[in-house]
Amino acid sequence: MFNKKLEFTFIIVIALALSILGFNFYSDYSFKNNDISDGFKERIKHKEEEVLQHMKKNFGHVYKFQLIVTDKLQGKLYGLTSYNNGEIKIYLNKNVMQESMDYIIDSVIAHEYAHALLFKLNSHHSKDDGHSQEWKQTCLKLGGDDCQQYVDRHEIVMSKMPFK
């Protein structure tokens, strides 16, 4: 009798684990193979509008740059600003959004907008200007919460913990 209960419990646990694995696989597959959710789009749009308001207030003008969500960025690069023949584009990495959307909203959009604005204002004079003190001040003035050169992955992980 005890062995039957144990066997039944084991089968239930295995079925539950397989269900969770299947759901996680489906969610991951769906995220990778479909457009980002309307909720993500709305959060990005709202943050971009906030950055543009900060730009108007602190710099006296507004430059809106093309903001593209892509799955083509390599590795753990969260965002990238491209300047090519006078055209400035901001790319956000879709591959890290599912787990790090809050960080992208709070830090990456203003970070990349600071690069784009400095390109627009011709303030980048060498490849070493990318994360200068001028860039950091611009990022902060655009509402960036965490104007660092590189992503603080420890901060991202800790922000997801139920304790602080």
C-alpha positions in Angstrom: 0.0 0.0 0.0 2.8 2.5 1.0 4.7 1.6 -2.3 1.6 2.4 -4.4 1.1 5.8 -2.7 4.8 6.6 -3.2 4.6 5.5 -6.8 1.5 7.6 -7.4 3.1 10.7 -5.7 6.3 10.2 -7.8 4.2 10.0 -11.0 2.3 13.2 -10.1 5.6 15.1 -9.3 7.0 13.9 -12.7 3.9 15.0 -14.6 3.9 18.4 -12.8 7.6 18.9 -13.6 7.1 18.0 -17.3 4.1 20.4 -17.5 6.2 23.2 -16.1 9.1 22.4 -18.5 6.7 22.3 -21.4 5.1 25.6 -20.4 8.6 27.3 -20.0 9.7 25.9 -23.4 6.6 27.1 -25.1 6.8 30.6 -23.5 10.5 30.9 -24.5 9.8 29.7 -28.0 6.8 32.1 -28.4 8.8 35.1 -27.1 11.7 34.3 -29.5 9.5 33.8 -32.5 6.9 36.5 -32.1 6.9 40.3 -31.8 7.2 41.7 -28.3 4.0 42.1 -26.4 1.9 45.2 -26.5 2.7 45.7 -22.8 6.5 45.8 -23.6 5.9 48.2 -26.5 3.8 50.5 -24.3 6.5 50.6 -21.6 9.2 51.4 -24.2 7.0 54.1 -25.7 6.3 55.6 -22.3 9.9 55.7 -21.3 10.9 57.2 -24.7 8.3 60.0 -24.1 9.7 60.6 -20.7 13.3 60.8 -22.1 12.1 63.3 -24.7 10.5 65.4 -22.0 13.8 65.5 -20.1 15.6 66.4 -23.3 13.2 69.3 -23.9 13.6 70.5 -20.3 17.4 70.1 -20.0 18.6 70.7 -23.6 15.9 73.0 -25.0 15.0 70.8 -28.0 13.7 67.3 -28.8 15.4 64.9 -31.2 13.5 61.6 -31.6 15.6 58.8 -32.9 14.5 55.6 -34.5 14.2 53.0 -31.8 14.4 49.4 -33.0 13.8 46.2 -31.1 16.0 43.5 -32.6 17.1 39.9 -32.0 20.2 40.5 -34.0 22.4 41.9 -31.3 25.1 39.4 -30.1 25.5 38.2 -26.6 24.3 40.1 -23.6 24.5 43.6 -25.3 21.4 45.3 -24.0 21.4 48.2 -26.4 23.4 49.9 -29.1 23.4 53.3 -30.8 24.4 53.4 -34.4 25.7 56.5 -36.3 26.0 55.9 -40.0 26.2 58.6 -42.6 24.4 61.1 -40.4 21.6 58.6 -39.6 21.3 57.7 -35.9 19.4 54.6 -34.7 18.9 53.0 -31.3 18.7 49.2 -31.0 17.4 47.3 -28.0 18.2 43.6 -27.7 15.0 41.6 -27.7 17.0 38.5 -26.5 17.4 40.0 -23.0 14.1 41.7 -22.7 12.1 38.7 -21.3 14.3 38.6 -18.2 15.5 42.2 -18.0 12.7 44.5 -19.2 12.8 46.6 -16.0 16.5 47.3 -16.5 16.0 48.2 -20.1 13.3 50.6 -19.2 15.0 52.1 -16.2 18.5 52.3 -17.6 19.2 51.3 -21.2 16.8 53.6 -23.1 18.2 56.8 -21.5 21.7 55.3 -21.8 21.3 54.9 -25.6 19.4 58.1 -26.1 22.4 59.9 -24.4 24.7 58.4 -27.0 22.3 59.4 -29.8 21.9 63.0 -28.6 25.7 63.4 -28.3 26.0 62.1 -31.9 23.4 64.6 -33.0 25.1 67.4 -31.2 28.5 66.3 -32.6 29.9 65.9 -29.2 31.6 62.5 -29.9 35.1 63.3 -31.1 36.8 60.0 -30.7 35.9 56.4 -30.0 36.9 57.0 -26.4 34.1 59.6 -25.9 31.4 56.9 -25.7 31.1 56.8 -22.0 32.7 60.1 -21.0 31.7 62.4 -18.1 29.7 64.4 -20.7 27.9 61.3 -21.7 27.1 60.4 -18.1 25.8 63.8 -17.3 23.6 63.7 -20.5 22.3 60.3 -19.5 21.4 61.5 -16.0 19.7 64.6 -17.5 17.6 62.3 -19.8 16.3 60.4 -16.7 18.7 57.5 -16.7 18.6 55.6 -13.3 21.9 53.9 -13.8 24.3 55.6 -16.2 27.1 53.1 -16.3 29.2 51.9 -19.2 28.3 48.3 -18.7 25.3 46.4 -17.5 25.4 45.5 -13.8 24.1 41.9 -14.0 24.4 41.5 -10.3 22.0 44.4 -9.8 19.5 42.9 -12.3 19.6 39.5 -10.5 19.2 41.1 -7.1 16.3 43.3 -8.2 14.3 40.1 -8.9 14.8 38.7 -5.4 11.9 38.8 -3.0 14.2 40.4 -0.4 16.4 43.5 -0.7 
